[in-house]
């Protein structure tokens, strides 16, 4: 074992190898460990050091194992181990983004490592005395450059779907697998090594083609995500416009009712004046009692919490519930001023409460009722909506099926809008069924800082 360790640090651990370790570690940390536009140098350096140490330890262990037991390992396996470990332990992104970006890093390092070696071999054949370390270092610089480019256009800036992840993972792992197989076959015998030298130019073209395919696949996926985000932004603006139109129509309807009431009051005053002039006081008292009983009933239900934005959004939903025959109870205790935009409040309230109203109608609840609670929980605003349901209790996220819309795609946008708004405001959202009630809970940070990665709810 001692001889194997000495052999590793004597024949493998040179300056080009160290540069490769640092390049792949830097690319891994940049794409999997750094949040978009939240670069922390100290965190980057710490992760870079321990990941590089992990690569060295994995290389050393497998090198010793190969010399003592079996030589079938390729040099890409230590990188796969280190990248997988970092993806599982240190990355803070969603798992679907971890899988996508992890496969990108691994494919990038395997393809470029193979390309740097074989391209150097091709130049060695043409130019005597050429140092292959030059092409290896150049390939490592390309790894860092591609990682910086991907970080500038990250997939995790958007809502990545399973299709997006599958597209990247399948393409990247296929490229990586081809490179691993090529490396294994090349090292299997002296004859294969000689053939790889002979066809080094052709192999260089193939590897370069794989590299370009991976780049194109990544940016094609990025474009799909960006277009989906634009569609979501359009849907948010459309929904805001619809909500404002409904609010305007509601105000016009109530204004019409007030005008009718004013007309009735004028007639009532004239009738009472006539009774006074004719001294029919008993009839006047009866008529007056009748009017008082009528006025004791509210003209229409409304929310008056002191926060104009909250009141507008809830009164709009209150009117929708009334038209649908669903009772809506509200308990609101929030400050008069909150840092949330009109788009955020309308988007969140409209999607969640509309889903609750639709669920009551779809399930034919005998006494349909939606309870809405708005309160402050420390620095967070709690938005909780509850409605009765016939479904069984579950703690899993049931939001995706909680709809009766004929167009499921619209509901899909609604779900994305809810999650996007909550994410933008450093919040938390969950929905579950308990005790015969569907519960949707959202927390929004009242001291949030603008998230430049997802601004679909800006005014």
FENMO-V378045 format. One record per helix or strand. SS is the DSSP state (H for helix, E for strand). FROM is the first residue (numbers start at 1). TO is the last residue. If there is no record, write none. Layout:
# FENMO-V378045
SS | FROM | TO
SS | FROM | TO
This chain:
# FENMO-V378045
H | 2 | 12
H | 15 | 32
H | 41 | 68
H | 77 | 89
H | 95 | 126
H | 133 | 152
H | 155 | 157
H | 162 | 187
H | 190 | 198
H | 200 | 277
H | 281 | 295
H | 308 | 324
E | 327 | 333
H | 342 | 362
E | 369 | 377
E | 380 | 388
E | 394 | 394
H | 399 | 401
H | 408 | 424
E | 428 | 434
E | 437 | 445
